[in-house]
Amino acid sequence: MGHLHSFRQGWQSENLARFLLSKVSFISKPSTISDDLGSDFLCTLFKIEKNELHPSSSFAIQIKSEGSKIDITNKMSYLENLEIPFFVGVVDKKNLRATIYAGEYLCDYFSSSEDVGVKKRCIKLVENRKEPLKMFEKSKKGDEVSILFPRVLEIDAKYDYSKEPDKVKDLFSICRLMQENISSKTSHEYTFKRFNSNYVWIYTGPTSIRHSQENFLKRLAEVFHNLKWAININPSYKDVVKNQFEIYKRLYLDLSKLYGVMPEYVSKGFNELDKLFQG
């Protein structure tokens, strides 16, 4: 029995993608004995320093030979629980190149209400980030939604990373940003950064409201410990720190009236700092 031509074509695309991605990353391939997991390669970007390769951010990538729209309806659980950035690479075998698109809006999709009433979910590969910011597209009937994957990088067989490191600068930046957003989502902090922007996208809802107050108290505890640390490294900061502490102290006391008993991780830092200024 002969080999299926389509499988051979896919194998060629994967191997070209492996070669191109190896120019900027270490690569491993997930086991695909029985299931198509949705990722063809797991990659770890590296930086070249003094002729040594130093690992940086990691990501998963699915390789395609063509197309600008990908049905991911049966991959939603995988993508929602994936804790590293996800990209799509489209391979052009004729010109020995690949174009990489970023799933930087996946966290937004899983934190929003865009999934209500939707039967089909797709990835739509786009060449530019839409302005004003556009992350999703819904069909007229509202039963299909496309998550936009903006273009990040085109890399070809002639590319030499050691001579053109700036060419992949955006890939490094977007990968780090996506990892930060994934970490925020995993911690139930639904505040997501945007590439090349100071804007922060914030999502509210039943899950967010259950965790937002606790997350705020953790940040307040962090403030108390940092203020104490600032005094320890330089006692001359004490007057400046005291002015800041008085503001946070009023907030802490008001919250104590609201909650009755404050968590120990907050009260410990507050009491240590308050004692320092009372002494």
N, C-alpha and C positions, 0 to 999 in steps of 0.2 A: 504493500500500500504506500503511495507517495505522500510526501509532506504537503500540507495545505499551504498554498501560496500566501494567504493572509497572515498565517502564523510566522512565516519566514520574513515577511515585510515588517511585522512587529518586532521580531527579534533583531533585525537590522537597525531599526529605529532606536531600540533600547541600547544597543551596543555603541551606536554613534553618540547617543546622549551620555552614556557612561564615559566615553573618551573625552567629550567636551567638558563635562562636569568635573572630571578628574584634574582639569587644569587649575581649578580653584578650590577643590574639596577632596577630603577622604570619602570613599564611597563603600557602602555595604548594601546588600540586596536582601530584603525580607524573604522568608520561606514562603513559597506560593504553591505548596503541594496540592492543597485542596480548595483554597479560597483566594479570590482576588481581593486583597485587603484594601486596595485603593492607592497604594504607594509602590512605585517600582524601585525607588532607591531611597536610602537614608544617607544623608550627606552631612559632613562636618566641614564648614569652611575653614581654610587655614590662611595664615599670614606668613609671608616670607621675611625672615629676619636673620641676617648674617648667614645666609645660605641654609637656614633651618626652617622647617615648617612647623608653625605653632597653631594648634587647633583653636577655633573660635566658635561661632554659633552653629547649631545643628538644625536641619530641616528635613522634611519628607517631600518627595516630588513624584508626581505621576507623569509619565511620558505619553504623548500622543503624536501621531503622524500627520494629522490634519484636523480641521474643524475649529470653530470658535465657540461651540456650545456643547457642554458635556452633561449628560444626565447623571445626577448623583443621588437620586431618590433612595436607592438602597445602600448608600454609603453614609447616611446622616449620623448614625450612631458612632461610626468610626471617626468621622471628622469632628464631631462634638467632643469626643473624649480624647482625641489626639492632643498631647501636651507639648508638641513642637510645631513650629510653623509649617504650613503646607503650601506647596507651589505646584504649578502645572508647567511642563516644558513641551513645546511643540517643535518637532524635528523636521528640518528641511534637508532631506538626504541629497538632493541634487546639488545644493550649494554648501553642503557640509556645515550646517549651522543649526542652532537651536535658539528659540525665543522663550524666555522664562516669564511667567505671570504669577503674581502674588495673591494668596488667599488672605489678604490683610483685613477683610471685612467679615470673616467667618465668626469671630467673637461677637461682632455686632449682631449678626444674624441670629445666633443662638441666645442672645441676651434681649432680643427685641420681640415684638409680636408679629413679625412678618410671616410666621409659619401658620398662622390661624387660617383655616379653610383651604390650605394649599395641599394639592395631591401630588404635584410633580415639582422637584427641585433640580435646578441646573446651575452649572458654572458657566458664566459668559465671559470669554476672554476679550478684553478691551485694550486698545492701544494707548489710551490716555486716561488719567484720572479725571472724572467729570467735575466741572465747576458750575454752579455750586455743588458741594459734595453729594455724589450719588453713589449709593452702595448696592442698591437692589433694583430690580425691574420686575413688575408683576404683569401678567397677561391681563387682557381686558376683562376676562371672566373672573380673575382673581384666584384661579385654581393652579397657576404655575408661577413660580418665582425664580428669578435668576440672580445669583450672587455674583457681582462684578469682580473679576480678577484683573487688576491693572498690569500692563506690561512693565517689566523691571529692566530686562537686559536681553541683548542679543549677543551670542558668542559663537565664533566660528573656528574652524580647524586651524587657522593661521594665528589665532590669538596667543600672545605670550604674556602671561600674568606678571612675570618679573619686570617686563618693560612697560606695561600699561596697567599698573595696579588701580588707578583711579577709575578704570572702566567698570570695575565691580564694586565700587564704593557704595552705590545705592543698594545693591544686593545685601551687603553687610548691614547697612543701616536699617533696611526694612526688616531683615531677619531678626535683628535685635529688638526692634519696635514690636514686631508680632509676638516675640517671646514675652516681652513685658506685658502685653495685653492678655496673653494666655494666662500668665501668672496672676494677673489681677482678677480675671474671671474665675480661676481656680480658687482664689482666696475670697470669692464673693464680693469683690470690689469692682463694680461695673463702671469703671472710668477708663476709657480707652484713648490712647494717643493717636495722632495722625502724622503721617509722613510729611516732612518739610513744613510743619505747622506747629504753633504753640497751642492750638485748640485741643480741648479734651471733650470727647463725646461721653455723655453720662446717661445710663439707663436706670430706670426705676421699675418697680414691680414687686410682686409678692415675695420673691427670693431676696431681692435687694433690701427690702424693708426689714426682713428678719435679721439681716447681718449688718446693716449700715451703722446702727448705734454702737454695736460692739467694736466694729472697725474704727469708729471715731474715738472710742475710749483707748484703743490700742495706740492710735496716733498721739493722743494726749499723753499717755504714759511715755511714749518715745520722746516727746518734747521735754518732759520733766528730767528724764535721764540724760538727755543731751545738754540741758542747761547745767546740770550738776557736773557733767564732764567738762564743759567749757570753763567752769570755775577751777576745777582740779588742774587743768593744764596751764591756766594763767589766772591767778587770784585777782589780778587787776581788772578782770572782766566782771567782778562781783556786782558793782553798782549797775552796770548795763543789764546783767542777767536779772537782778532784783526787779528792775522796772518791768521786764518781760514777765517775770514770774507773777507779779501782782495782778497782771491781766489774766493769766491762766488760772491763778488762785481763785479769783472771783468766779470764773467759769466752773472750776472744780467744785466749789462750795454750792453753787446753784444746782449743779448736776447731782450732788450728794443729797440735796433736799428732794430732788425729783425721784431719784432711784432708791433712796433710803440707805442702802449699803453699796459702796463702790467696790468693784473687783480689786483684789489684792495687788494685781500687777499695776494698777493705777495708783492706789492709795500708798503703796510702798514708796514709789518715786516721789509722790507729792510730800509725804511726811518727812522724808529725808531732806528734801530741799527746803521745806518750811522750817524744819529744825535748824538748818544751817543759817537761815536768816534771822531766826529768833534768838540764836546764841550770841 
